[in-house]
Amino acid sequence: MQGKIVKQISNDYTVKCSDGMFICKARGKFRKLGLSPIVGDEVIFDEKDKYILEILPRRNELRRPVIANVDIAVIITSLKRPDFSANLLDKFLVICEYNKVKPVIVFTKADLLSVEELNNIKPIIEYYKKIGYVVYMNDDILAIKKIFPCKVCVFTGQSGAGKSTLLNKIKPDLHLKTGEISLALNRGKHTTRHTELIEMCGGLVADTPGFSALEFNGMSREDIRDNFVEFNLYRDGCKFRDCFHIHEKDCKVKEKVMDGTILKSRYDNYINFLK
């Protein structure tokens, strides 16, 4: 029988199919093959003996959080407590683009900003919209609900950004635990202990542990460059076909950074990522 893994706790995998839910173990052959079933996998399983027999090919796979076959990543991005991190947001975006996962940015905690801080952040928010990203504020609940039907979504972002809080607003009966913010560390306590796909608004949503560090696992320098989406608009104007937009002469991307068309923090993060 075929189903989807919707929850994993230790070595127990909850598989959802048309006949209901089955808690299964994975066959030992996967360990020998260096494979492990993960949440989001489409699998063939034995409903009688409760064993996963085969993992079907994955469309994509994220490592942090560990989940497969994701359609949309909802990137929860705090503007205050913890403070806004363009570096972390851009890492999420590049990794999503590379893995062919559609990113949706949701900014939280704008109410904690002073008038000056809000005025400073508005042009940055508008820039992400301008380069093609779907952007919401965390009070746009009705609009956010419309992204879920028939999709597998992952909620992710830095610790304390408000992932569980937003999910509770979208579906109040979840009663997900939320954590307080450590002001000393400028980050939140981890409150989600496992990855689970939850039925929500006609789709499946994963609430996953927050974290504040990401790695570009499996990605080359070219992959990082090519997944800064706005750079690709100007690459044909560069003198060199394989321009990395750093030291090369007659670089159109650097020109667009200089005239303000490309956000300088995006370019600075790009250089940092390559290093």
C-alpha positions in Angstrom: 0.0 0.0 0.0 1.2 3.6 -0.7 1.1 6.4 1.8 2.9 9.5 3.1 5.0 9.7 6.3 3.4 12.5 8.3 5.2 12.0 11.6 8.4 10.6 13.0 9.3 10.0 16.6 12.5 8.0 17.0 12.1 4.9 14.9 8.3 5.1 14.6 6.9 6.5 11.4 3.2 7.4 11.1 2.1 6.8 7.5 -1.1 8.3 6.2 -3.1 6.7 3.4 -6.7 6.4 2.2 -7.3 3.7 4.8 -6.1 5.8 7.8 -3.0 6.1 9.8 -0.4 3.3 10.4 2.6 3.4 12.8 5.4 1.6 11.0 9.0 0.6 11.4 11.6 0.9 8.6 13.1 -2.3 7.1 16.7 -2.9 8.0 17.7 -2.8 4.3 17.4 1.0 4.4 20.3 1.2 6.9 22.4 -1.0 4.7 21.7 1.3 1.7 22.5 4.4 3.7 18.9 5.6 3.5 16.4 6.8 6.1 12.7 7.5 5.7 11.8 11.0 6.6 8.6 13.0 7.1 7.1 13.9 3.7 8.3 10.7 2.0 5.9 8.8 -0.2 6.4 5.2 0.7 5.2 1.7 0.0 4.4 -0.1 3.2 3.0 -3.4 4.5 -0.2 -2.4 6.4 -0.4 -5.8 8.1 3.1 -6.1 9.5 3.6 -2.3 9.8 6.8 -2.1 7.8 8.0 0.5 5.3 9.1 -1.5 2.3 10.1 1.2 -0.2 10.8 4.9 -0.4 9.6 6.5 -3.6 11.7 9.1 -5.4 11.8 12.5 -3.7 11.1 15.7 -5.5 13.3 17.6 -3.0 14.7 17.2 0.4 15.5 19.8 3.1 18.1 18.9 5.8 17.3 21.5 8.4 14.4 20.8 8.9 14.6 17.2 7.7 11.6 16.8 5.4 10.9 15.7 1.8 8.6 16.6 -1.1 7.9 20.2 0.1 5.9 22.6 -2.1 6.2 25.8 0.0 8.5 27.0 2.7 6.9 29.7 4.9 9.9 31.6 6.3 8.9 33.2 9.5 11.1 36.3 9.9 11.2 38.3 13.1 11.7 42.1 12.9 12.4 42.4 16.7 13.3 40.1 19.5 15.0 38.4 17.8 16.2 41.2 15.6 15.8 41.1 11.8 18.6 39.1 10.2 18.9 39.7 6.4 21.7 37.2 6.4 19.5 34.4 7.7 16.6 35.3 5.5 18.8 35.3 2.4 20.2 31.9 3.4 16.7 30.5 3.6 15.8 32.0 0.2 18.9 30.6 -1.6 18.4 27.2 -0.1 14.7 27.2 -1.1 15.5 28.3 -4.6 18.2 25.6 -4.9 15.8 22.9 -3.7 12.9 24.1 -5.9 10.7 25.0 -2.9 8.6 28.1 -3.3 9.4 30.5 -0.4 6.8 32.7 1.2 8.1 35.3 3.6 6.1 36.2 6.7 7.4 39.1 8.8 6.5 39.0 12.5 6.6 41.4 15.5 6.4 44.7 13.5 4.3 46.0 16.5 7.5 46.0 18.6 9.3 48.4 16.2 9.6 52.1 16.9 8.4 54.5 14.2 12.0 55.0 13.0 12.8 51.3 12.9 9.6 50.7 11.0 10.5 53.3 8.4 13.9 51.8 8.0 12.6 48.3 7.4 9.8 49.2 5.0 12.1 49.6 2.0 13.7 46.3 2.7 10.3 44.5 2.8 9.3 46.2 -0.4 12.5 45.1 -2.1 11.8 41.4 -1.5 8.3 41.9 -3.0 9.9 43.7 -6.0 12.2 40.8 -6.8 9.2 38.4 -6.9 8.8 36.9 -3.4 5.4 36.5 -1.8 5.5 38.6 1.4 3.0 38.8 4.2 2.9 40.3 7.7 1.8 37.9 10.4 -1.6 39.5 10.8 -2.5 38.7 7.2 -4.2 35.5 8.3 -6.8 35.2 5.6 -4.2 35.7 2.9 -1.8 33.2 4.5 -4.5 30.6 4.7 -4.9 30.6 0.9 -1.4 29.2 0.3 -2.1 25.8 2.0 -4.7 23.9 -0.1 -3.3 20.8 -1.7 0.3 21.8 -0.7 2.9 20.4 1.7 4.2 23.5 3.5 7.0 23.8 6.0 7.1 26.6 8.6 10.7 27.5 9.4 12.8 30.4 10.6 15.0 31.4 13.5 14.2 30.4 17.0 11.7 32.7 18.7 10.5 34.2 15.4 6.9 33.1 16.1 6.3 30.0 14.0 4.1 28.2 16.6 2.3 31.4 17.5 1.3 32.0 13.9 0.2 28.4 13.5 -2.0 28.8 16.6 -3.6 31.9 15.0 -4.3 30.0 11.8 -5.7 27.0 13.6 -6.5 27.8 17.2 -7.3 24.2 18.2 -3.6 23.2 17.7 -2.6 24.6 21.1 1.1 24.4 20.1 3.5 25.3 22.9 5.3 28.6 22.4 8.5 29.7 24.1 9.6 32.9 25.7 12.4 34.9 24.2 15.8 34.9 25.9 16.8 38.6 25.7 20.3 37.8 26.7 20.8 35.5 23.7 18.3 37.4 21.4 16.8 34.1 20.5 14.0 31.8 21.6 13.9 28.5 23.3 13.3 25.4 21.1 9.6 24.4 21.6 9.0 21.9 18.8 10.6 18.6 19.5 9.8 16.6 16.3 8.7 17.1 12.8 5.0 16.4 12.0 2.7 17.2 9.1 -0.5 18.7 10.4 -3.7 18.9 8.3 -4.5 22.6 7.8 -6.6 24.6 5.5 -6.8 21.8 2.9 -3.1 21.0 3.0 -0.3 19.7 5.2 1.9 21.9 7.3 5.0 21.0 9.2 5.9 22.9 12.4 9.6 22.3 12.8 12.3 23.2 15.4 13.7 26.7 15.0 17.4 27.3 14.5 19.8 30.1 13.8 22.4 28.5 11.6 22.2 27.0 8.1 24.7 25.4 5.9 24.8 25.2 2.1 25.1 21.5 2.0 25.8 20.1 -1.4 25.8 23.5 -3.0 28.6 24.9 -5.2 29.7 28.5 -5.5 27.8 28.6 -8.8 24.7 27.3 -7.1 24.8 30.1 -4.5 25.3 32.7 -7.3 22.6 31.3 -9.5 20.0 31.3 -6.7 20.1 35.0 -6.0 17.2 35.5 -8.3 17.6 39.2 -9.1 21.3 38.7 -10.2 20.0 36.5 -13.0 18.2 39.5 -14.5 21.4 41.3 -15.2 24.0 38.5 -15.9 23.7 38.9 -19.6 25.0 42.4 -19.3 28.2 41.2 -17.6 31.4 41.2 -19.8 32.2 37.6 -18.7 29.7 34.8 -19.2 30.7 33.1 -15.9 31.0 36.3 -13.9 30.9 35.9 -10.1 30.2 39.6 -9.7 33.1 40.2 -7.3 36.4 41.4 -9.0 35.4 41.1 -12.6 35.4 44.2 -14.8 32.3 45.5 -16.6 29.9 43.6 -14.2 26.3 44.6 -14.6 25.3 43.2 -11.2 27.9 45.3 -9.4 26.6 48.3 -11.4 23.1 47.6 -10.2 24.3 47.4 -6.6 26.0 50.7 -6.9 22.9 52.5 -8.3 20.7 51.0 -5.7 18.7 48.7 -8.0 20.0 45.6 -6.1 19.8 45.8 -2.3 23.3 46.2 -0.9 22.6 43.9 2.0 21.7 41.1 -0.4 24.9 41.6 -2.3 27.0 41.7 0.9 25.3 38.5 2.1 26.1 36.9 -1.3 29.8 37.7 -0.9 29.7 36.4 2.7 28.1 33.1 1.5 30.8 32.6 -1.1 33.5 33.0 1.5 
